[in-house]
């Protein structure tokens, strides 16, 4: 969430990027050996998604 609403102009873009480290060397890795992580809403799944609400004033 942004503290203040963003003002958008013609041609402006909003880009969301998520990265994670699923390698054996990652300190947060709890799967040995590491497993592929599918998209989903579970705690053992990748949960990156972006929702935007646009309104005209």
Long-range contacts (C-beta under 8 A, 24 or more apart in sequence): 8-54, 14-52, 16-48, 16-50, 18-48, 20-46, 20-48
